[in-house]
Amino acid sequence: MSDEQKRAEEAQIMERVVSATRQVQVAFTALQSQYPPEGSGKPSKLALQTFDAALQMLEDAQAAFDEVLNALLDGER
C-alpha cells in the first residue's frame, strides 16, 4: 500500500470516528427528549436500540482508529 493510500485510509478512519460521534450525539438527544420535562420518562425501545447501535458504531470506529494509531506509533505504517 502506498503512502498516499495509507493517508487516505487513515483519513477515512478518522472521519468514521467523527461520524459515529455525531450519531451518538443525535441518538442521545432523541433519547433525552423522552425524559421529563418533555417526555414521560419511559424511553421507547427504538430510541434505546438506536442509542445502543450508535454507541456500538463509535466503539468499532475507535477500535479501528486505535489499531491504526498503534501501527503509526510502532513505526509499522
C-alpha positions as CSV (number, residue, x, y, z in Angstrom):
1,M,0.0,0.0,0.0
2,S,1.4,3.4,-1.0
3,D,1.8,6.2,1.5
4,E,-1.0,8.1,-0.3
5,Q,-3.3,5.1,0.1
6,K,-2.3,4.8,3.8
7,R,-3.1,8.5,4.4
8,A,-6.5,8.1,2.7
9,E,-7.3,5.1,4.8
10,E,-6.2,7.0,8.0
11,A,-8.4,10.0,7.0
12,Q,-11.3,7.7,6.3
13,I,-11.0,6.0,9.7
14,M,-10.8,9.4,11.5
15,E,-14.0,10.5,9.6
16,R,-15.6,7.3,10.7
17,V,-14.9,8.3,14.4
18,V,-16.3,11.8,13.8
19,S,-19.4,10.5,12.1
20,A,-20.1,7.9,14.8
21,T,-19.6,10.5,17.5
22,R,-22.2,12.7,15.8
23,Q,-24.6,9.7,15.5
24,V,-24.2,9.1,19.3
25,Q,-25.0,12.8,19.9
26,V,-28.1,12.7,17.8
27,A,-29.3,9.4,19.4
28,F,-28.6,10.7,22.9
29,T,-30.6,13.9,22.2
30,A,-33.5,11.9,20.9
31,L,-33.3,9.6,23.9
32,Q,-33.0,12.5,26.3
33,S,-36.2,14.1,24.9
34,Q,-38.2,11.2,26.2
35,Y,-37.4,12.1,29.8
36,P,-39.0,15.0,31.7
37,P,-39.7,17.8,31.2
38,E,-40.5,16.9,27.5
39,G,-41.2,13.2,27.8
40,S,-42.8,10.7,30.1
41,G,-39.6,9.2,31.5
42,K,-40.2,5.9,29.7
43,P,-37.9,5.9,26.6
44,S,-39.1,3.9,23.6
45,K,-37.4,0.6,22.7
46,L,-36.5,2.1,19.4
47,A,-34.8,5.1,21.0
48,L,-32.8,2.8,23.3
49,Q,-31.8,0.5,20.4
50,T,-30.8,3.4,18.3
51,F,-28.6,4.8,21.0
52,D,-27.1,1.4,21.7
53,A,-26.3,0.9,18.0
54,A,-24.7,4.3,17.8
55,L,-22.6,3.5,20.8
56,Q,-21.5,0.3,19.1
57,M,-20.6,2.0,15.9
58,L,-18.5,4.5,17.9
59,E,-16.8,1.7,19.8
60,D,-16.0,-0.1,16.5
61,A,-14.7,3.1,14.9
62,Q,-12.5,3.9,17.9
63,A,-11.1,0.3,17.8
64,A,-10.1,0.8,14.1
65,F,-8.6,4.2,14.9
66,D,-6.6,2.7,17.8
67,E,-5.3,0.0,15.6
68,V,-4.0,2.5,13.0
69,L,-2.6,4.8,15.7
70,N,-0.8,1.9,17.3
71,A,0.7,0.9,14.0
72,L,1.8,4.5,13.4
73,L,3.4,4.7,16.9
74,D,5.1,1.4,16.4
75,G,6.5,2.6,13.0
76,E,4.6,-0.1,11.1
77,R,2.8,2.5,8.9
